[in-house]
């Protein structure tokens, strides 16, 4: 890091999850000078461990969270517009079990879900015959009736990275592997000390406002500030998921009501797999990396086994992941009933410069949360521009007329020497920016080194040079999901390649 005390930022954002990068993007687009520090990789914790849904939260209606659901449904439409390469409409099927929830209750909930916010892009809910079409033979005998509704799927980690990239394109400094150590107030400025995780060197950054978007570490971050007050309580809840071989044909997902009245999703994932989740397990102590337990695997398999004629077993699990969700503590007795809403707290800590802390939140509402954060900070920056993020697409989102299918067809014609399956995967990951990768691969000799599966050196170079990837895990499990298909030899070859072609050489 080459920062000097003379460089003054309007905002120093702590945390490179979805809320932190969303605030960075919004602020940079309003003309503010922004720095963001993240102690690990972008989306390295909670934001890459979600169920990968952009949704209103049908089950939140049972908890009377109508405002949250309305806002999330409206944001669903916004994200379909600004990230059409990442956010994909998906139909969800609910098999009906009368003893868990009566049909009238589900119908009423779906009616509200259809009408709480303007529904522009997605079809309405409907009844489903579970004995016909792709549902035939999927469910156990006796399950004949169900309901369907619409929501969306998203690649959560890529959503984070592309918000960070857009922020950087607009002038923000994105500092990954950089830990926030402390900050002291000097007049109207914060003087923050950050540590480079690669060599341990520290640097000083000056900022007018600190934004604490550290997720599970939000209260730990406040402990590093002088005279900070903990005005809100957090509840840490672990959510775990498993990935198994594809369970059912068709592009629809399942939402299964479990014995404990929680719901479990079964979602088509990366063409050949199914993603099953999530759990809700209270976490105490330090908010370290989450890890799934055998009990959670059994729980998810049991939920599927209640409904499916051929259900997965623990032996079928190919990959699992877990994340610790920082939830705004609303006093709920059960982890599954804690609100997914958020709170923003601005505090001057006496005469100190402002600190804005973010409590809670969910992936779907990150953009709105960021906009509200900038609205709260508006008196600090009277010259900042207006809200803008609901209209401007994220990098890669400028698709041709006809959407993703038209883009893929154009790329196939233009780069006919490349494997069609690779073109499809690049388009899904990068949207219209896939052409940038393919053009570079066509011009650079030797960039076609193949690590296995769908991963080539030209994309690795791009992810390192443009998207802050540094380790094999950054690439295999966050920038892509190639880890599902790459064998150990390929993963080792990738790690060796990264050592030889790091960010200073790419």
Protein Blocks (a to p, Z undefined) as FASTA:
>chain_A
ZZdfklccfbdcedjbfklmmmmmmmmmnopacddddfbdghklmmmmcghiacehlmlm
mnopaklmmmmmmmmmmmmmmmmmlmccddddddddfklpcfklmmmmmmmmmmmpccfk
bccdddddfkgcjlnokacghiabdcddddddddfklmmmmmmmmmmmnopacdehiacf
bdcdehjaccdddddfknopacddddfbdcdfehjmmmmmmmmpghiacfbccddddddd
dddddfbgcjbdcddddfkopacddddeehiaccddddddddehjdddddddfklmmmmm
mmmmmmmmbdcdfklpmbdcddddddddehiabfklpcfbdcddddeehjaccddddeej
ifklmmmmmmmmmmmmmmmmmmbccdfklmmccehiaccehijmlmmmmmmmmmmmbcfk
lmmmmmmmnmmmlmmmmmmmmmmghilpcfbjjbcfklmmmmmmmnopabfklmmmmmpm
mlmmmcfklmmmmmmmmmmmcfklZZ
